[in-house]
Amino acid sequence: MSDGHYDVIVIGSGPGGASLAQKLAATGKRILLLERGDYLPRSPANWDSQTVFVDGAYQANETWYDSDGRSFHPGLHYYVGGNSKVYGAALFRLRERDFDEIRHKDGISPAWPLKYDVLEPYYADAERLFHVHGKRGEDPTEPPSSGPFPYPRVSHEPAVQALSDRLSEQGLHPFHLPLGILLDEKDGKPTPTSICIRCDAFDGFPCPLNGKADAQVVCVDPALKAHPNLMLLLGAYVSKLETDKTGQTITGVHVTRGGQLERYCADIVVVACGALSSALLLLRSRSDQHPYGLANGSGQVGRNYMRHNQSILMALMREPNDTVFQKTLAISDYYFGSDDWEYPLGLIQMCATSHGAQIRGEALPGWLEWVPKMPFEQMARHSMDFWLSSEDLPHPENRIRYDGDRVVLDCYEGNMEAHHRLKKKLEQILSGAGAHPLLLERSLYLGRNIPISGTAHQAGTARFGTDPATSVLDLDCQAHEVDNLYVADASFFPSIGAVNPTLTIVANALRVADKIKERLGAKAPRL
């Protein structure tokens, strides 16, 4: 089956693909958006921690393998909106220095081939598109901006505000997290017409109210409603990209849908499946002209995979923590170093409150020795919860690949001393703020059986650059070797910094959309 010829086919409806598709839709060009999944079902189960974290009900039912041959289930979500359906919506800009070469103890975070000023106007567009709430001037490492956040900061609840005050007394600079959220509040409470109700199931949960600014809610659905030239095809797994005899032009997109094989074609094809799945698609698309995978003459497709070194840590406070919406505070004082360490440590941010079912599902021997009779629900009520991210450096041996039909993710830990030092910093500052110094690692938050090298913040695998021998894409994220192929997810990252990557994905996708718009000879309004 084929429904004629399209101007643009976009593969993947996550933040990159959805942002690009909605921007191009305004041109009137014929655009097909392919999504391998369906809409995530809206139900009360979306708010259930047992369902979401312990059972992993919304994770992809796939088995991959690590470099030692051990199987695991990747923390991927195949729905309209992609992984943003369950993301925490913390939408940071990369720091301006992140675009330059930065030395770490274990190696170099390479410079980007373009600088922050190129992306700044697109960051502003991305913040408007994804309803980002925040306040300029609080974050000591924030980069320059052309204007304020489009929406006011999300207020702290009393316990979080008290923690912020105690951290400030220690000389730190806590700030309000920049959050993508459809929230209207007054005096710290949602207004009667606010979509978001500030519940305790925001971070990591799908939102059945559509109060989270995910790619489905802010991009796909509004664009489909406003632009009949944009079409969404669900259950459409792209198995291969076909090229002409020269190998320089994609002539067909092979799709499996409902057990049937279909073929679609377009002037331009945009791959936006997520850094891991995009690399796998290119590797599956090998041919006589591209024997090692499509656009892989450099041998870099699938390599230089980055995912952040990250931990979710739970601290027990002496006093009960009755906070409902906890994800409002972050600390970047150690982002580029500390008084006792010259290298970057990373970012500390709060995440959703712990639930008893999550704690019950964790390994707790150290905690049970300290509080052997404390019920899980009581532990949850006394908890405060933090997400720590340190930079993961790109290495060619960190890669996604096929071994026959098996997907193998080779992932070796590096730069871990910085991450361990960041944990120690959190322990120190919380000890002065009324917490027990022992921190519990909440691995279930990152996906069941996924270790610290999980897939929550996937990036790399098809880096951009000026040299086709060492990069897959040019500076417009167009493949060096395939004229009508673009990539619009985090695959292009040459480094990842230590902040959540989604806003950079969206900003760059909007930039790439402008490049494609120019190529199509079309005009589209700025956001």
Secondary structure, DSSP 8 states (H G I E B T S, - for coil): ----EEEEEEE--SHHHHHHHHHHHTTT--EEEE-SSB----SGGGG-HIIIIIS-TTS----EEETTS-EE------BTTGGGGGS--B-----GGGGS-EEETTEEE---SS-HHHHHHHHHHHHHHTTEE--TTSSTT----SS--SB------HHHHHHHHHHHHTT---EE--EEB---EETTEE-TT-S----S--SSS--TT--B--HIIIIIHHHHHH-TTEEEE-S-EEEEEEE-TTSSSEEEEEEEETTEEEEEEEEEEEE-S-HHHHHHHHHHT--SSSTTSTT-TTS-TT-S-B--EEEEEEEEESS----SS---EEE-TTSS-BTTBSS---EEEE-----HHHHHHS--HHHHHHSTT--HHHHHHTEEEEEEEE-----TTSEEEEETTEEEEE----SHHHHHHHHHHHHHHHHTTTEEEEEEE-GGGG-TT--TT-STT-B-SS-B-S-TTT-SB-TTSBBSS-TTEEE-SGGG-S---SS-SHHHHHHHHHHHHHHHHHHHT------
